[in-house]
Amino acid sequence: MELYITELSKYFITLFIALYTLECFLVFRYQEEEKRKGSYIRQNLLMFLVHFSCFLVICFETGEIEYLLFYVLQQILLFATVMLFRMIYPRGNRLIINNMCMLLSVGFVILSRLSYEKAIKQFFIVTVSIIVGMVIPFFIHKLKFLKSLTWIYAAVGVAALGIVLILGSVTYGSKISYSIGGITFQPSEFVKILFVFFIASALYESQSFLRVALTAVLAGLHVLILVASRDLGSALIFFVVYVMMVFIATGRRFYLLLGSVGGCGAAVLAYHFFSHVQVRVQAWQDPFSCIDDAGYQITQSLFAISSGGWFGLGLFRGSPTSIPFVEADFVFSAVAEELGIVFSMCVILICISCFIMFMNISVRLQDKFYQLIAFGLGVTYIFQVFLTIGGGTKFIPMTGVTLPLISYGGSSVLTTLIMFFIIEGLYIIRQDEGAKRAKKKKRRRRRSEAEDFENEEEKEWEAEEEE
């Protein structure tokens, strides 16, 4: 019985997420949220069907009642998130919230399969993060002084990274975290957001060479501290985000070219100065030549992806736990092995639809500061997705960053949720700007109609005078 359920469920799960993914892009047919309601309702239904189908298999495979109870708690959380957001922020963007919940549900499913204890921890972290995140759109919408805190953003970011460099604990050769009261934080995850706010605040008013140079010095200080901490994955994200934001703020290709050349030079230097970079490059070039050592992770990842096929082996039918740190760096490989290539491609497309919506919001914002924030957060998000999936599939060398909202990791999931809720706040600001533009057009139209009426009266009066 369990075998039939597992086999049949693979195709239903794939169908449901494929239809959900299709709706992610169909919503872009309309500009108004009101016209997208049908797609959003279908998305919610399909999300719950995917989640239910996956946990149905998990419950049958394990035969343990605790998974059923855990599923109920997840459903309550996801349903409450969708409904409360609609009630609190009726003008918010529901595609972003739907995609956020969909990716979280995929994370819950795969983590429940890999490690029930870690899935429970992730659930509580997500719950607290969503409660915190629900107030963020309100503050983003109301607090107008955020654009004037340029040097505070930079100072706090450098200080947080500096504390890790000095006092942080070493994890696999890198200083990426420190603990307070038994709770471990990874400050670079939080500083990503401050970094985007710093660049946006520094460049929204002035894009002079002097301002760009000063910003480059402080941005470089962030990157250098991360390099000294051997957190090279985060350093790469900071660098790319800075270059792209400067290019968008100034519109000058020279800065993009300069950043590209500088990035290539930095990559060469990192290869020569850091032994673990050489190990990762070797594992990327020919992992099978060092399959028992440096190439073990990537080879196991490739075996997992290839064994999954189009529709996957089925939950609990593969062996993703053979990949070291599978729940963090290689979670995409676990998804591909047990849920299939089609499912994995849909996850990628859902991430891309989030990025497109972020860019759509950025382009339509009139305020340069908010526009740069939306763009910077969008680049931060999609580039991290690229690094994680690219590293796990041997497209690029592994960088050790997590897949947002799916991988296990408290700091990562908290900061990603904060980013999504910040974007929601920016979307509400965009709605306000649109309403103001509509009012101005209405006033101009009324003024024009009044002027036309006066001109007609003058013409009639002149005609009467001539008669």
Disulfide bonds with the S-S distance in Angstrom:
none
